[in-house]
Structures are given as structure tokens and as C-alpha cells.
Amino acid sequence: MPEEFKRTEAAPLDETIQMIEKMLKEWNIPPESVKDKQKNMWYLVQGSASFHLELFKFNKGPELGEVNCVEVGGVIMKLPQENLLPLYRRLLELNSSAVGLYFAIRRDLVMLIATREIAGMDFGELKTMVDEVRYFADYWDEILMKEFGGTK
């Protein structure tokens, strides 16, 4: 991938970190218990699905430069060894009916992801992103594992 259009580690984003910590406290989760000590990442579980929140910078190219972003990503399953074409088709079909979410392949994992730029984001928008990923990752993981033979 060209140097532009790449992710880098985000500098501390105090306002966004405060929103994340507020949300975790509402769920009675001590923020420090799920926070990565090295990165701006938090790791959580909803039902049978694990998910993360990550703050990062994204380089949109020479004209637009770097922007601060947030990602919420849920692990659906490990990529199965067989039937990949039908799985990819199913994921693309699901993407066409989703709102604000998309299925993606990262390394050997099928993920459900929501991303956006942080500029203009409020607490309700962040919470909606997290709620959508955690609900639908937990919903789809077992269905897709059964349908395509993936594992956790």
C-alpha cells in the first residue's frame, strides 16, 4: 500500500479516551482492566464474540493529510481453509445490507468493523458504533462458523 492511505499510532486523544472510559464505566468495566498498555486499544467480549476499540491516525494522502480515527472491530471467526469463494460472496452480500458496518478479512480472521473519523463524533455516536459491532459480531459469529466451518 502506498505511504499515503496508511494507519499509524494515534497520539493521545484525551476527549475520545474520556468517552471510551465513560462508556466502560457505564458497563461497570474498569477501563484500565481492558486497555492495552502500549497502544490506544481496548479489548472486550460480548457473548461469544471478542471485539476491540482502537484509536489511530489515517493518512488520506498528500492533499488531505492525516486524520484521527476510531475503529470498533469484532472477531467473527478464523478464516476457514475451504469454501472461501462462497464465504466471500456471503460477506459481500451482508455488507450490502449493513448500515455503518462491514465485514473484512484481516490476516486469518473474518472481522466485523465500524470505522470513522473522530472529528465531530459525540458520545452517542461512539456508543452506537460499539453497540452495533458487539451485537452483530455476537449474532453473526456462530451463524457464519456453522455455515462455513470457521472456528474461533
C-alpha positions as CSV (number, residue, x, y, z in Angstrom):
1,M,0.0,0.0,0.0
2,P,1.4,3.5,-0.8
3,E,2.6,5.5,2.1
4,E,-0.5,7.7,1.9
5,F,-3.6,5.7,2.9
6,K,-1.8,4.0,5.8
7,R,-2.6,3.8,9.5
8,T,-0.2,5.0,12.2
9,E,-0.4,5.0,16.0
10,A,-2.6,7.8,17.3
11,A,-1.3,10.4,19.7
12,P,-3.3,10.5,22.9
13,L,-6.8,11.8,22.1
14,D,-8.0,12.8,25.5
15,E,-11.6,13.7,24.6
16,T,-12.1,10.4,22.8
17,I,-10.4,8.4,25.5
18,Q,-12.7,10.1,28.1
19,M,-15.8,9.0,26.0
20,I,-14.5,5.4,25.9
21,E,-13.8,5.4,29.6
22,K,-17.3,6.8,30.3
23,M,-18.9,4.0,28.3
24,L,-16.8,1.3,30.0
25,K,-17.7,2.7,33.4
26,E,-21.4,2.6,32.5
27,W,-20.9,-1.1,31.8
28,N,-19.1,-1.4,35.2
29,I,-15.8,-2.3,33.5
30,P,-12.7,-0.7,34.9
31,P,-11.1,1.0,31.8
32,E,-7.6,0.0,32.9
33,S,-8.6,-3.7,33.0
34,V,-9.3,-3.8,29.2
35,K,-6.8,-1.2,28.0
36,D,-3.7,-2.2,26.0
37,K,-0.7,-0.8,27.9
38,Q,1.2,0.1,24.8
39,K,-1.4,1.3,22.4
40,N,-4.7,3.2,22.3
41,M,-6.7,0.0,22.2
42,W,-9.3,-1.6,24.5
43,Y,-10.3,-5.3,24.3
44,L,-13.7,-6.6,25.3
45,V,-16.1,-9.5,24.9
46,Q,-19.8,-9.7,24.1
47,G,-21.3,-13.2,24.3
48,S,-19.2,-15.4,22.1
49,A,-17.5,-12.5,20.2
50,S,-14.4,-10.6,21.2
51,F,-14.0,-7.1,20.0
52,H,-11.7,-4.1,20.3
53,L,-11.7,-0.3,20.1
54,E,-8.7,1.3,18.5
55,L,-7.7,5.0,18.1
56,F,-5.4,5.6,15.1
57,K,-4.3,8.2,12.6
58,F,-5.1,7.6,8.9
59,N,-3.2,9.3,6.1
60,K,-5.7,10.3,3.5
61,G,-3.0,11.3,1.0
62,P,-1.0,14.5,0.2
63,E,-4.0,16.8,-0.2
64,L,-6.0,15.8,2.9
65,G,-3.2,14.6,5.3
66,E,-3.7,12.6,8.5
67,V,-6.9,12.4,10.4
68,N,-7.7,10.8,13.8
69,C,-10.0,7.8,13.6
70,V,-11.7,5.2,15.7
71,E,-12.3,1.6,14.9
72,V,-14.5,-1.0,16.6
73,G,-13.7,-4.5,15.3
74,G,-15.3,-7.8,16.3
75,V,-13.8,-11.1,15.6
76,I,-16.2,-13.4,13.8
77,M,-14.0,-16.4,13.2
78,K,-10.7,-17.7,11.8
79,L,-10.8,-17.9,8.1
80,P,-11.7,-21.5,7.1
81,Q,-9.3,-23.5,4.8
82,E,-12.1,-24.3,2.3
83,N,-15.2,-22.8,0.7
84,L,-13.6,-19.3,0.6
85,L,-15.4,-18.1,-2.5
86,P,-18.9,-18.8,-1.1
87,L,-17.8,-17.2,2.2
88,Y,-16.5,-14.1,0.4
89,R,-19.8,-13.8,-1.5
90,R,-21.8,-14.1,1.7
91,L,-19.8,-11.4,3.4
92,L,-20.2,-9.1,0.4
93,E,-23.9,-9.7,0.4
94,L,-24.1,-9.0,4.1
95,N,-22.1,-5.8,3.5
96,S,-24.6,-4.6,1.0
97,S,-27.4,-4.7,3.7
98,A,-25.4,-3.4,6.6
99,V,-25.5,0.2,7.9
100,G,-22.2,1.6,9.2
101,L,-20.6,-1.8,9.5
102,Y,-18.6,-4.0,7.1
103,F,-17.1,-7.5,7.1
104,A,-13.4,-7.7,6.3
105,I,-10.6,-10.2,6.3
106,R,-7.5,-9.3,8.4
107,R,-4.7,-11.8,8.3
108,D,-6.5,-15.1,9.0
109,L,-9.6,-13.6,10.7
110,V,-13.1,-12.7,9.5
111,M,-13.9,-9.4,11.2
112,L,-16.9,-7.1,11.6
113,I,-15.8,-3.5,11.6
114,A,-17.0,0.0,12.1
115,T,-14.6,3.0,11.5
116,R,-15.0,6.7,11.3
117,E,-13.1,9.9,11.7
118,I,-13.2,11.3,15.2
119,A,-13.8,14.9,14.2
120,G,-17.4,15.8,15.1
121,M,-18.1,12.5,16.9
122,D,-20.1,12.6,20.1
123,F,-20.6,10.1,22.9
124,G,-23.8,8.8,21.3
125,E,-22.2,8.1,18.0
126,L,-19.3,6.2,19.6
127,K,-21.7,4.2,21.7
128,T,-23.7,3.3,18.7
129,M,-20.6,2.1,16.8
130,V,-19.6,-0.1,19.8
131,D,-23.2,-1.4,20.4
132,E,-23.6,-2.3,16.7
133,V,-20.3,-4.2,16.4
134,R,-20.7,-6.0,19.7
135,Y,-24.3,-7.0,19.0
136,F,-23.9,-8.1,15.3
137,A,-20.5,-9.8,15.9
138,D,-22.1,-11.9,18.6
139,Y,-25.1,-12.5,16.3
140,W,-23.2,-13.5,13.1
141,D,-20.2,-15.4,14.5
142,E,-22.0,-18.6,15.3
143,I,-24.1,-18.5,12.1
144,L,-21.1,-18.0,9.8
145,M,-19.0,-20.6,11.7
146,K,-21.8,-23.1,11.3
147,E,-22.3,-22.2,7.6
148,F,-18.7,-22.2,6.5
149,G,-16.8,-24.2,9.1
150,G,-14.8,-21.5,10.7
151,T,-13.5,-21.6,14.3
152,K,-12.7,-19.1,17.0
